[in-house]
Amino acid sequence: MLQIIQVGSSRGTELLDELSEVLPGLYDFDKRMDLECAAAIRSISSYWNILQSDTSIGDATLQFEIICWLNELLIRCSESNIPMACGILIMAFHIESSYLNAAAARLVHDITDIHIHRAASIMNMKSIAA
C-alpha cells in the first residue's frame, strides 16, 4: 500500500518496486480493460491537475489527502475492477513520486507520465471513433 510518510531514496525504490509489480499486468489487458484503465488514469489526472491549480491548498496537504483518497478507492475496487485499480495505482505512484527527489522516484514519475500520456491518447482515439 502507498505511504507518504517515508521520504528519500528508500521510498523511491519502494515505489519503483511496487510499480514494477503492476506494469506487467497492464500489457495483458484486452481493449475493454485497457480503456477502463485509461479512463481511470485520465479522470484522476484531470482531477489532480485541477487540485494543483488551487493555490489555497498546500502541496504537502494536497498530496497527503489525494494519496489517502486514492488508497480508499483502491481498496474499494481492487477486487471488482482490476483495470480501474491499475489506473488508480499509476496515478498514486505518479503523485507520490512527484514529491520525492531520489533517482528511483524520478524514474517512477517518468514511467507513470508515459502511461498518463498513453491514457490520454487512448481516450482521444475513443472519442474520435465514436
DSSP file (Angstrom, degrees, kcal/mol; ACC not computed):
  #  RESIDUE AA STRUCTURE BP1 BP2  ACC     N-H-->O    O-->H-N    N-H-->O    O-->H-N    TCO  KAPPA ALPHA  PHI   PSI    X-CA   Y-CA   Z-CA
    1    1 A M              0   0    0      0, 0.0     2,-0.1     0, 0.0    17,-0.0   0.000 360.0 360.0 360.0 150.1    0.0    0.0    0.0
    2    2 A L        -     0   0    0     65,-0.1     2,-0.4     2,-0.0    91,-0.0  -0.355 360.0-170.5 -70.8 145.5    1.2    3.5   -0.7
    3    3 A Q        -     0   0    0      8,-0.1    -1,-0.0     3,-0.1    65,-0.0  -0.985  20.1-174.9-134.1 144.9    2.8    5.6    2.0
    4    4 A I  S    S+     0   0    0     -2,-0.4    -1,-0.1    60,-0.0    60,-0.1   0.318  72.5  81.6-118.4   6.7    3.7    9.2    2.1
    5    5 A I  S    S+     0   0    0      2,-0.0     2,-0.2     6,-0.0     6,-0.0   0.912  79.6  71.2 -77.5 -43.3    5.5    9.3    5.4
    6    6 A Q        -     0   0    0      5,-0.0     2,-0.3     4,-0.0    -3,-0.1  -0.535  65.4-176.0 -76.7 136.9    8.8    8.0    4.2
    7    7 A V        +     0   0    0     -2,-0.2     3,-0.3     4,-0.1     4,-0.2  -0.848  35.5  41.9-126.2 166.7   10.9   10.2    2.1
    8    8 A G  S  > S-     0   0    0     -2,-0.3     4,-1.8     1,-0.2     3,-0.3  -0.470 104.2 -34.7  98.7-168.7   14.2    9.9    0.3
    9    9 A S  H  > S+     0   0    0      1,-0.2     4,-2.4     2,-0.2     5,-0.2   0.818 127.7  60.7 -66.3 -32.2   15.7    7.2   -1.8
   10   10 A S  H  > S+     0   0    0     -3,-0.3     4,-2.1     1,-0.2    -1,-0.2   0.910 107.5  44.7 -65.6 -39.0   14.3    4.3    0.1
   11   11 A R  H  > S+     0   0    0     -3,-0.3     4,-2.7     2,-0.2    -1,-0.2   0.881 111.6  53.8 -70.5 -36.7   10.7    5.3   -0.7
   12   12 A G  H  X S+     0   0    0     -4,-1.8     4,-2.1     2,-0.2    -2,-0.2   0.910 109.9  47.6 -61.2 -41.2   11.6    6.0   -4.3
   13   13 A T  H  X S+     0   0    0     -4,-2.4     4,-2.4     2,-0.2    -2,-0.2   0.895 110.7  51.5 -66.1 -41.0   13.0    2.5   -4.5
   14   14 A E  H  X S+     0   0    0     -4,-2.1     4,-2.7     2,-0.2    -2,-0.2   0.919 109.6  50.0 -61.7 -43.1    9.8    1.1   -2.9
   15   15 A L  H  X S+     0   0    0     -4,-2.7     4,-2.9     1,-0.2    -2,-0.2   0.916 110.2  50.3 -61.0 -42.9    7.7    2.9   -5.4
   16   16 A L  H  X S+     0   0    0     -4,-2.1     4,-2.3     2,-0.2    -1,-0.2   0.908 111.3  48.6 -62.8 -41.8    9.7    1.6   -8.3
   17   17 A D  H  X S+     0   0    0     -4,-2.4     4,-0.9     2,-0.2    -2,-0.2   0.920 113.0  47.4 -62.8 -44.4    9.4   -2.0   -6.9
   18   18 A E  H >X S+     0   0    0     -4,-2.7     4,-1.0     1,-0.2     3,-0.6   0.908 112.2  49.8 -64.8 -41.7    5.6   -1.5   -6.5
   19   19 A L  H >X S+     0   0    0     -4,-2.9     4,-2.5     1,-0.2     3,-0.6   0.891 105.0  57.6 -63.0 -39.7    5.3   -0.1  -10.0
   20   20 A S  H 3< S+     0   0    0     -4,-2.3    -1,-0.2     1,-0.3    -2,-0.2   0.741 104.1  53.5 -65.8 -21.1    7.3   -3.0  -11.4
   21   21 A E  H << S+     0   0    0     -4,-0.9     4,-0.3    -3,-0.6    -1,-0.3   0.777 113.4  42.5 -79.2 -27.6    4.7   -5.4  -10.0
   22   22 A V  H XX S+     0   0    0     -4,-1.0     4,-1.0    -3,-0.6     3,-0.8   0.867 100.2  68.4 -86.0 -40.5    1.8   -3.5  -11.7
   23   23 A L  H >X S+     0   0    0     -4,-2.5     4,-1.0     1,-0.2     3,-0.7   0.846  91.9  57.0 -56.8 -43.5    3.2   -2.9  -15.1
   24   24 A P  H >4 S+     0   0    0      0, 0.0     3,-0.5     0, 0.0     4,-0.3   0.879 104.2  54.7 -58.6 -35.0    3.3   -6.4  -16.5
   25   25 A G  H X4 S+     0   0    0     -3,-0.8     3,-1.2    -4,-0.3     4,-0.3   0.821  98.5  63.1 -65.7 -30.9   -0.4   -6.8  -15.9
   26   26 A L  H X< S+     0   0    0     -4,-1.0     3,-1.1    -3,-0.7    -1,-0.2   0.842  97.4  56.7 -62.5 -32.9   -1.2   -3.8  -17.9
   27   27 A Y  T << S+     0   0    0     -4,-1.0    -1,-0.3    -3,-0.5    -2,-0.2   0.566 100.4  58.8 -79.5  -7.3    0.2   -5.4  -21.0
   28   28 A D  T <  S+     0   0    0     -3,-1.2    -1,-0.2    -4,-0.3    -2,-0.2   0.431  80.4 116.8 -96.5  -1.4   -2.2   -8.3  -20.7
   29   29 A F    <   -     0   0    0     -3,-1.1     2,-0.1    -4,-0.3    -3,-0.0  -0.382  59.8-136.0 -69.3 142.5   -5.3   -6.2  -20.8
   30   30 A D     >  -     0   0    0     -2,-0.1     4,-2.7     1,-0.1     5,-0.2  -0.278  40.9 -86.6 -81.1-178.2   -7.8   -6.6  -23.7
   31   31 A K  H  > S+     0   0    0      1,-0.2     4,-2.2     2,-0.2     5,-0.2   0.893 128.4  48.8 -61.3 -42.0   -9.2   -3.5  -25.4
   32   32 A R  H  > S+     0   0    0      2,-0.2     4,-2.1     1,-0.2    -1,-0.2   0.928 114.2  45.1 -64.1 -45.3  -12.1   -3.1  -22.9
   33   33 A M  H  > S+     0   0    0      2,-0.2     4,-2.4     1,-0.2    -2,-0.2   0.887 111.5  53.3 -66.0 -39.3   -9.8   -3.4  -19.9
   34   34 A D  H  X S+     0   0    0     -4,-2.7     4,-2.5     1,-0.2    -1,-0.2   0.901 109.4  49.1 -61.1 -41.6   -7.3   -1.0  -21.5
   35   35 A L  H  X S+     0   0    0     -4,-2.2     4,-2.5     2,-0.2    -2,-0.2   0.894 110.1  50.9 -66.2 -41.0  -10.0    1.5  -22.0
   36   36 A E  H  X S+     0   0    0     -4,-2.1     4,-2.0     2,-0.2    -2,-0.2   0.916 112.4  46.5 -62.5 -43.2  -11.2    1.2  -18.4
   37   37 A C  H  X S+     0   0    0     -4,-2.4     4,-2.5     2,-0.2    -2,-0.2   0.929 113.1  49.2 -64.1 -45.8   -7.6    1.7  -17.1
   38   38 A A  H  X S+     0   0    0     -4,-2.5     4,-3.0     1,-0.2    -2,-0.2   0.886 109.1  52.9 -62.1 -39.7   -7.1    4.7  -19.4
   39   39 A A  H  X S+     0   0    0     -4,-2.5     4,-2.5     2,-0.2    -1,-0.2   0.900 110.0  48.1 -63.6 -40.9  -10.4    6.2  -18.2
   40   40 A A  H  X S+     0   0    0     -4,-2.0     4,-2.5     2,-0.2     5,-0.3   0.937 114.2  46.2 -64.6 -46.3   -9.4    5.9  -14.6
   41   41 A I  H  X S+     0   0    0     -4,-2.5     4,-2.8     1,-0.2     5,-0.2   0.940 114.4  47.6 -60.5 -47.9   -6.0    7.4  -15.3
   42   42 A R  H  X S+     0   0    0     -4,-3.0     4,-2.3     2,-0.2    -2,-0.2   0.906 113.2  47.7 -62.9 -43.0   -7.4   10.2  -17.3
   43   43 A S  H  X S+     0   0    0     -4,-2.5     4,-2.2    -5,-0.2    -1,-0.2   0.938 115.9  42.8 -64.1 -48.1  -10.1   11.1  -14.8
   44   44 A I  H  X S+     0   0    0     -4,-2.5     4,-2.8    -5,-0.2    -2,-0.2   0.894 113.3  53.1 -67.4 -39.0   -7.7   11.1  -11.8
   45   45 A S  H  X S+     0   0    0     -4,-2.8     4,-2.3    -5,-0.3    -1,-0.2   0.915 110.0  47.7 -61.7 -43.5   -5.1   13.0  -13.8
   46   46 A S  H  X S+     0   0    0     -4,-2.3     4,-1.9    -5,-0.2    -2,-0.2   0.923 113.2  48.2 -62.8 -44.1   -7.7   15.7  -14.7
   47   47 A Y  H  X S+     0   0    0     -4,-2.2     4,-2.5     1,-0.2    -2,-0.2   0.911 110.9  51.0 -61.9 -43.7   -8.8   15.9  -11.1
   48   48 A W  H  X S+     0   0    0     -4,-2.8     4,-2.5     1,-0.2    -1,-0.2   0.899 108.3  51.9 -62.0 -42.4   -5.2   16.2   -9.9
   49   49 A N  H  X S+     0   0    0     -4,-2.3     4,-1.3     2,-0.2    -1,-0.2   0.890 110.3  48.7 -63.2 -39.2   -4.4   19.0  -12.3
   50   50 A I  H  X S+     0   0    0     -4,-1.9     4,-0.6     2,-0.2     3,-0.3   0.929 111.8  49.1 -65.2 -45.1   -7.5   20.9  -11.1
   51   51 A L  H >< S+     0   0    0     -4,-2.5     3,-1.2     1,-0.2     6,-0.2   0.898 108.3  53.9 -61.9 -40.4   -6.4   20.4   -7.4
   52   52 A Q  H 3< S+     0   0    0     -4,-2.5    -1,-0.2     1,-0.3    -2,-0.2   0.816 101.8  58.5 -64.8 -29.8   -2.9   21.5   -8.1
   53   53 A S  H 3< S+     0   0    0     -4,-1.3     2,-0.9    -3,-0.3    -1,-0.3   0.647  83.4  93.6 -76.5 -12.8   -4.1   24.8   -9.7
   54   54 A D    X<  -     0   0    0     -3,-1.2     3,-1.2    -4,-0.6    -1,-0.0  -0.713  58.8-169.1 -81.7 106.2   -5.9   25.7   -6.4
   55   55 A T  T 3  S+     0   0    0     -2,-0.9    -1,-0.2     1,-0.2     4,-0.1   0.544  74.6  76.1 -76.9  -5.3   -3.3   27.8   -4.6
   56   56 A S  T 3  S+     0   0    0      2,-0.1     2,-0.5    -3,-0.0    -1,-0.2   0.602  85.6  72.1 -80.4  -9.7   -5.2   27.8   -1.4
   57   57 A I  S <  S-     0   0    0     -3,-1.2     2,-0.1    -6,-0.2    -1,-0.0  -0.916  85.0-125.8-109.0 128.4   -4.1   24.2   -0.6
   58   58 A G     >  -     0   0    0     -2,-0.5     4,-2.9     1,-0.1     5,-0.2  -0.364  19.9-120.3 -69.6 150.5   -0.5   23.5    0.4
   59   59 A D  H  > S+     0   0    0      1,-0.2     4,-2.8     2,-0.2     5,-0.2   0.906 111.2  47.0 -59.2 -45.8    1.4   20.9   -1.7
   60   60 A A  H  > S+     0   0    0      2,-0.2     4,-2.4     1,-0.2    -1,-0.2   0.909 114.9  46.7 -66.0 -40.9    2.1   18.5    1.3
   61   61 A T  H  > S+     0   0    0      2,-0.2     4,-2.5     1,-0.2     5,-0.2   0.929 113.5  48.7 -64.6 -45.4   -1.5   18.7    2.5
   62   62 A L  H  X S+     0   0    0     -4,-2.9     4,-2.6     1,-0.2     5,-0.2   0.925 111.8  48.9 -60.9 -46.4   -2.8   18.1   -1.0
   63   63 A Q  H  X S+     0   0    0     -4,-2.8     4,-2.5    -5,-0.2     5,-0.2   0.932 111.9  48.8 -60.5 -46.8   -0.5   15.2   -1.6
   64   64 A F  H  X S+     0   0    0     -4,-2.4     4,-2.2     1,-0.2    -2,-0.2   0.932 113.6  46.4 -59.7 -47.1   -1.5   13.6    1.7
   65   65 A E  H  X S+     0   0    0     -4,-2.5     4,-2.4     1,-0.2    -1,-0.2   0.906 114.0  46.5 -64.6 -42.8   -5.2   14.0    1.0
   66   66 A I  H  X S+     0   0    0     -4,-2.6     4,-2.7     2,-0.2    -1,-0.2   0.889 111.9  50.7 -70.8 -37.4   -5.1   12.7   -2.5
   67   67 A I  H  X S+     0   0    0     -4,-2.5     4,-2.4    -5,-0.2    -1,-0.2   0.915 111.7  48.5 -65.1 -41.6   -3.0    9.7   -1.6
   68   68 A C  H  X S+     0   0    0     -4,-2.2     4,-2.1    -5,-0.2    -2,-0.2   0.931 112.7  48.3 -61.6 -44.9   -5.4    8.8    1.2
   69   69 A W  H  X S+     0   0    0     -4,-2.4     4,-2.4     1,-0.2    -2,-0.2   0.910 111.7  49.1 -62.1 -43.5   -8.3    9.2   -1.2
   70   70 A L  H  X S+     0   0    0     -4,-2.7     4,-2.7     1,-0.2    -1,-0.2   0.879 108.5  53.8 -65.7 -37.2   -6.7    7.0   -3.8
   71   71 A N  H  X S+     0   0    0     -4,-2.4     4,-2.2     2,-0.2    -1,-0.2   0.912 109.4  48.4 -61.9 -41.7   -5.9    4.4   -1.2
   72   72 A E  H  X S+     0   0    0     -4,-2.1     4,-2.0     2,-0.2    -2,-0.2   0.927 112.4  48.2 -63.6 -44.5   -9.5    4.2   -0.3
   73   73 A L  H  X S+     0   0    0     -4,-2.4     4,-1.9     1,-0.2    -2,-0.2   0.914 110.2  52.8 -60.1 -43.1  -10.6    4.0   -3.9
   74   74 A L  H  X S+     0   0    0     -4,-2.7     4,-1.8     1,-0.2    -1,-0.2   0.913 108.1  49.6 -60.5 -44.6   -8.0    1.2   -4.5
   75   75 A I  H  < S+     0   0    0     -4,-2.2     4,-0.4     1,-0.2    -1,-0.2   0.904 111.7  49.9 -61.0 -41.4   -9.4   -0.8   -1.6
   76   76 A R  H  < S+     0   0    0     -4,-2.0    -1,-0.2     1,-0.2    -2,-0.2   0.817 123.3  27.0 -69.8 -31.4  -12.9   -0.5   -2.9
   77   77 A C  H  X S+     0   0    0     -4,-1.9     4,-2.9    -5,-0.1     8,-0.3   0.501  90.4  96.0-113.0  -2.5  -12.3   -1.5   -6.4
   78   78 A S  T  < S+     0   0    0     -4,-1.8    -1,-0.1     1,-0.2    -3,-0.1   0.798  94.8  36.9 -63.3 -28.6   -9.2   -3.8   -6.3
   79   79 A E  T  4 S+     0   0    0     -4,-0.4    -1,-0.2    -3,-0.1     3,-0.2   0.739 125.3  37.4 -92.4 -24.1  -11.3   -7.0   -6.2
   80   80 A S  T  4 S+     0   0    0      1,-0.2     2,-0.2    -4,-0.2    -2,-0.2   0.712 125.3  26.9-102.1 -22.5  -14.1   -5.9   -8.6
   81   81 A N     X  +     0   0    0     -4,-2.9     4,-2.3     1,-0.1    -1,-0.2  -0.674  56.7 176.2-146.1  85.8  -12.3   -3.9  -11.2
   82   82 A I  H  > S+     0   0    0     -2,-0.2     4,-2.5     1,-0.2     5,-0.2   0.886  82.4  54.1 -60.6 -43.7   -8.6   -4.7  -11.8
   83   83 A P  H  > S+     0   0    0      0, 0.0     4,-2.1     0, 0.0    -1,-0.2   0.917 111.1  46.1 -59.7 -41.2   -8.2   -2.2  -14.7
   84   84 A M  H  > S+     0   0    0      2,-0.2     4,-2.6     1,-0.2    -2,-0.2   0.916 110.8  53.0 -65.8 -41.6   -9.5    0.7  -12.6
   85   85 A A  H  X S+     0   0    0     -4,-2.3     4,-2.4    -8,-0.3    -1,-0.2   0.898 108.7  50.2 -60.0 -40.5   -7.3   -0.4   -9.7
   86   86 A C  H  X S+     0   0    0     -4,-2.5     4,-2.5     2,-0.2    -1,-0.2   0.905 110.0  50.2 -64.7 -41.1   -4.3   -0.3  -12.0
   87   87 A G  H  X S+     0   0    0     -4,-2.1     4,-2.0     2,-0.2    -2,-0.2   0.900 110.2  50.4 -62.6 -41.1   -5.2    3.1  -13.2
   88   88 A I  H  X S+     0   0    0     -4,-2.6     4,-2.6     1,-0.2    -2,-0.2   0.923 110.9  49.2 -62.4 -44.8   -5.5    4.3   -9.6
   89   89 A L  H  X S+     0   0    0     -4,-2.4     4,-3.0     2,-0.2     5,-0.3   0.912 107.5  54.2 -62.2 -42.8   -2.1    2.9   -8.8
   90   90 A I  H  X S+     0   0    0     -4,-2.5     4,-2.2     1,-0.2    -1,-0.2   0.935 113.3  43.0 -56.4 -46.6   -0.5    4.5  -11.8
   91   91 A M  H  X S+     0   0    0     -4,-2.0     4,-2.7     2,-0.2     5,-0.2   0.884 112.7  52.0 -69.7 -37.8   -1.8    7.9  -10.6
   92   92 A A  H  X S+     0   0    0     -4,-2.6     4,-2.6     2,-0.2     5,-0.3   0.925 111.8  47.0 -63.7 -43.2   -1.0    7.3   -7.0
   93   93 A F  H  X S+     0   0    0     -4,-3.0     4,-2.6     1,-0.2    -2,-0.2   0.911 112.6  50.8 -61.9 -41.8    2.6    6.4   -7.9
   94   94 A H  H  X S+     0   0    0     -4,-2.2     4,-1.2    -5,-0.3    -2,-0.2   0.932 113.2  43.9 -62.3 -47.5    2.8    9.5  -10.2
   95   95 A I  H  < S+     0   0    0     -4,-2.7     4,-0.4     1,-0.2     3,-0.3   0.940 116.8  44.8 -66.8 -47.4    1.6   11.9   -7.5
   96   96 A E  H >< S+     0   0    0     -4,-2.6     3,-1.4     1,-0.2    -2,-0.2   0.914 111.9  52.0 -65.0 -41.5    3.7   10.4   -4.7
   97   97 A S  H >< S+     0   0    0     -4,-2.6     3,-1.3    -5,-0.3    -1,-0.2   0.763  96.4  69.6 -67.5 -23.0    6.9   10.3   -6.8
   98   98 A S  T 3< S+     0   0    0     -4,-1.2    -1,-0.3    -3,-0.3    -2,-0.2   0.697  99.7  49.0 -68.9 -16.3    6.5   13.9   -7.9
   99   99 A Y  T <  S+     0   0    0     -3,-1.4     2,-0.3    -4,-0.4    -1,-0.3   0.357  98.0  82.5-102.9   4.3    7.4   15.0   -4.3
  100  100 A L    <   -     0   0    0     -3,-1.3   -93,-0.0    -4,-0.2   -91,-0.0  -0.829  58.8-158.4-110.5 149.5   10.5   12.8   -3.9
  101  101 A N        +     0   0    0     -2,-0.3    -1,-0.1     4,-0.1   -92,-0.1   0.517  52.7 115.2-103.8  -6.5   13.9   13.7   -5.2
  102  102 A A  S  > S-     0   0    0    -94,-0.2     4,-2.1     1,-0.1     5,-0.2  -0.256  74.1-119.0 -66.9 152.6   15.6   10.2   -5.4
  103  103 A A  H  > S+     0   0    0      1,-0.2     4,-2.1     2,-0.2     5,-0.1   0.883 114.6  53.1 -58.9 -40.8   16.6    8.9   -8.8
  104  104 A A  H  > S+     0   0    0      1,-0.2     4,-2.2     2,-0.2    -1,-0.2   0.890 108.3  50.5 -63.9 -38.4   14.2    5.9   -8.5
  105  105 A A  H  > S+     0   0    0      2,-0.2     4,-2.6     1,-0.2    -1,-0.2   0.888 108.5  51.7 -67.2 -38.3   11.3    8.2   -7.7
  106  106 A R  H  X S+     0   0    0     -4,-2.1     4,-2.4     2,-0.2    -1,-0.2   0.887 109.4  50.7 -64.2 -37.7   12.1   10.3  -10.8
  107  107 A L  H  X S+     0   0    0     -4,-2.1     4,-2.6     2,-0.2    -2,-0.2   0.916 109.8  49.6 -65.1 -42.8   12.1    7.1  -12.9
  108  108 A V  H  X S+     0   0    0     -4,-2.2     4,-2.8     1,-0.2     5,-0.3   0.928 111.1  50.4 -59.3 -45.3    8.7    6.2  -11.4
  109  109 A H  H  X S+     0   0    0     -4,-2.6     4,-2.0     1,-0.2    -2,-0.2   0.908 111.5  47.4 -61.5 -42.6    7.4    9.7  -12.3
  110  110 A D  H  X S+     0   0    0     -4,-2.4     4,-1.7     2,-0.2    -1,-0.2   0.911 113.2  47.9 -65.6 -42.5    8.7    9.4  -15.8
  111  111 A I  H  X S+     0   0    0     -4,-2.6     4,-1.6     1,-0.2    -2,-0.2   0.926 113.7  46.4 -65.5 -44.5    7.2    5.9  -16.4
  112  112 A T  H  X S+     0   0    0     -4,-2.8     4,-2.1     1,-0.2    -1,-0.2   0.851 107.4  58.4 -67.6 -32.1    3.9    6.9  -15.0
  113  113 A D  H  X S+     0   0    0     -4,-2.0     4,-2.3    -5,-0.3    -1,-0.2   0.891 103.4  52.8 -61.8 -38.9    3.9   10.1  -17.1
  114  114 A I  H  X S+     0   0    0     -4,-1.7     4,-2.4     1,-0.2    -1,-0.2   0.914 109.7  48.5 -61.0 -42.8    4.2    7.9  -20.2
  115  115 A H  H  X S+     0   0    0     -4,-1.6     4,-2.4     2,-0.2    -2,-0.2   0.835 108.7  53.5 -69.1 -31.9    1.2    5.9  -19.0
  116  116 A I  H  X S+     0   0    0     -4,-2.1     4,-2.1     2,-0.2    -2,-0.2   0.925 111.7  44.9 -66.0 -44.4   -0.8    9.2  -18.4
  117  117 A H  H  X S+     0   0    0     -4,-2.3     4,-2.1     2,-0.2    -2,-0.2   0.878 112.4  52.1 -66.9 -37.0    0.0   10.3  -21.9
  118  118 A R  H  X S+     0   0    0     -4,-2.4     4,-2.6     2,-0.2    -2,-0.2   0.915 108.5  51.1 -63.8 -42.3   -0.9    6.9  -23.3
  119  119 A A  H  X S+     0   0    0     -4,-2.4     4,-2.5     1,-0.2    -2,-0.2   0.904 109.0  51.0 -61.8 -41.5   -4.2    7.0  -21.4
  120  120 A A  H  X S+     0   0    0     -4,-2.1     4,-2.3     1,-0.2    -1,-0.2   0.906 110.7  49.4 -62.1 -40.7   -4.9   10.5  -23.0
  121  121 A S  H  X S+     0   0    0     -4,-2.1     4,-2.5     2,-0.2    -2,-0.2   0.919 110.7  49.3 -64.8 -43.8   -4.2    9.1  -26.4
  122  122 A I  H  X S+     0   0    0     -4,-2.6     4,-2.1     1,-0.2    -2,-0.2   0.922 113.1  46.9 -60.6 -44.9   -6.5    6.1  -25.9
  123  123 A M  H  X S+     0   0    0     -4,-2.5     4,-2.1     2,-0.2    -1,-0.2   0.874 111.8  50.8 -67.4 -37.2   -9.3    8.3  -24.7
  124  124 A N  H  X S+     0   0    0     -4,-2.3     4,-1.9     2,-0.2    -1,-0.2   0.909 110.5  48.9 -65.4 -41.8   -8.8   10.7  -27.6
  125  125 A M  H  X S+     0   0    0     -4,-2.5     4,-2.2     1,-0.2    -2,-0.2   0.886 109.9  52.7 -64.9 -37.7   -8.9    7.8  -30.1
  126  126 A K  H  X S+     0   0    0     -4,-2.1     4,-1.3     1,-0.2    -1,-0.2   0.902 109.7  47.7 -63.9 -41.7  -12.1    6.5  -28.4
  127  127 A S  H  < S+     0   0    0     -4,-2.1    -1,-0.2     1,-0.2    -2,-0.2   0.837 111.6  50.5 -71.6 -30.6  -13.8    9.9  -28.8
  128  128 A I  H  < S+     0   0    0     -4,-1.9    -2,-0.2     1,-0.2    -1,-0.2   0.895 110.7  49.4 -69.0 -40.2  -12.7   10.2  -32.4
  129  129 A A  H  <        0   0    0     -4,-2.2    -2,-0.2     1,-0.2    -1,-0.2   0.760 360.0 360.0 -71.1 -24.3  -14.1    6.7  -33.2
  130  130 A A     <        0   0    0     -4,-1.3    -1,-0.2    -5,-0.2    -2,-0.2   0.481 360.0 360.0 -75.5 360.0  -17.4    7.5  -31.5
